[in-house]
Amino acid sequence: MKALRISIADQALEVVDDGVVTHRYPVSTASNGAGERNGSYCTPRGRHVIRAKIGADQPPGAVFVRRRPTGEIHTPEFAAANPRRDWILTRILWLSGCERGFNRGGDVDTMRRYIYIHGTPDSTELGRPGSIGCVRMRNADLVELFDAVPAGTPVDIIEGPLADAAADTETQ
């Protein structure tokens, strides 16, 4: 069974299939660090699942607002004309927390915070924090990931390095 692991420390996402890492992608998580509270602009930790996959029929660079494609395609010129937008591009993997009271329910609900794995402009620096809570990926990487995982796929978001998560998995 496939699962995803995201490390805030490493700014990386791994695809794990039956305990074997098959892919590793650079990402960008929240510039405010880790946290679950609504309004914190932090990336939530813990066990999640992909609740919904949005945008399967959209071209790379498609612009989304409120999970709906706008019909626009991101270009450097379009970005220059809209400098204050937080770009959500190409595809959306909408996350839902699994741990009641930690990342699910009340003021710590990942899904109600609209936390996604989503595409970002090619000019966005990955490998360092920079989002307002979501996990940003290169558009081509996101298309590959989107096509490889179904809704319901487990997603663990950890603060520490992925090497620690792999070691924990091996000892269980």
N, C-alpha and C positions, 0 to 999 in steps of 0.2 A: 504494500500500500504506500502511495506517495504521501509525503508530508513536506511542509516548508519550515525552515528555521531562519529567522532574521536576527542578526546580531547588531545591536546599537553600537557596541564597542568597535566591531569590525566594519560597520557600514556595508554589510554583505547579506545576501539571501542565498540559502542553499536549498536545492531540491534533493530530498532524501527518498530513495525508493528501496523498501525492504532493508533499511539500515545502511544503505550505500549512498554516498553523496554522488549524484549524477551530474549536477550543474551547480555553478556558483556565479552569482551576479553581483556587481557593485550596485549599491543603493544609496539613497540619502534619506535619513530619518529626520525627526524634528530638531530644529536648532535649539529648542528649549529643553532637550533631553528626554528622559523617560518619565512618564506619569499618566495616570488614568483619569484624572478629574476633568469634567466638562469645563471648557474655557481655558484649560492650561496650555493649549497648543503644544502638547507633548505627545510622543509616541507611546501608546499603551503597551504594557508588558503582559506576559502570560500566554495561556492557551487560547487560541481563537480558531475559527473555521472560516472558510470562504463561504459567505452566506449567499452572495449573488455574483454572477459574471455579467458584465455590461459592455456592449460595444463590439460583439463578435463580427458584425457586418460592416464595421467602420474602417476607413483607410488609416494607415499610420499617420499620426499628426492631427487626427480629428480632434476638435475642441469640444469638451464637455462642460456644461454648466448645470448644476443640480442633477447630475447623472444622466443628462439628456444631451445628445449630440446637437450642436448649434448649426451644423452645416458648414462651419468654417474649418479651414486647415491651417495649422500653425506654420508660419514662416517667420524668418527674422524681421521682415518688413511689418508683418501683422503684429508681432511682439513689440516692435518699436512704437507702433501707433497705440498700443494698449499696455503701457509700462507697469501698471499697478496690479495686473491680473495674476492670480496664483493658478498657473496652467495645470489643467487635468486633461491629459491627451491620450489618444489611441484606444485604450481599454481601461476598465475598472474592475478590480477584484475587491468587492466590498466585504470587510471583515466584521465578524460578530464575536464578542467575547464569550468564553465558556465558563468563567469563574465568577459565580454570583457574589456580589459585594466587592469584587476586585476589578473586573473589567466587564461586568454584565449587571445591568439594573441600576436604578437610581442615578446619581450624578457621576458614575464611572462607566457608563455603557458605551462600549466601543462602537457599536452599530449606530446608536443615536448620535454619536459624535461625528459620524460620517467619515470614519477612518478607512482608507483604501490603500491598496497597492495600485499605482497608476503611472502612466507615462508622463514624461517631462520633456521640455525642449532639449534638443541636442546640445545646446550651449550650457545647460545646467551641469555644474560640477557634481559628480557623484563621488562616493567614497568619503564624504564628510557631511555632517548634519547641515540641513538647510530648509527643511519643510516646516509646515505649521502643524504637523501631527502625522500626516500620511507617510507612506513609504514610496518614494519616487524611484522609477527605473527608466533605463533607456527604452525607447519605443520598440526597437527590434527585439530586445530581450523580453519585454513584456508580452509581445505577440507570441513569442516562443513559449513563454511560461503559461500564458492564457490558454493556448492550445493543448498544453500538456497536463493541466490539472482540472479536475471537475469541481463543481460546487460541492461543498462539504469537506474539502481537503483540510486537514488540520494545519494550523500555522502557529508555531511557537515564536514569540518575540522575547528575546532575552537581552539583558543589559551587558553581560559579559561576552567574552570571545566564543566563537563557534567551536573552537577546539575543546573548551570546557563542556559544552553541550554534547559533543560527540563522545567525550569520555564518560559523561553521566549516562548516556544511552548504552554504552558498552557494559557498564557495571550493573545495569538493571536486569 
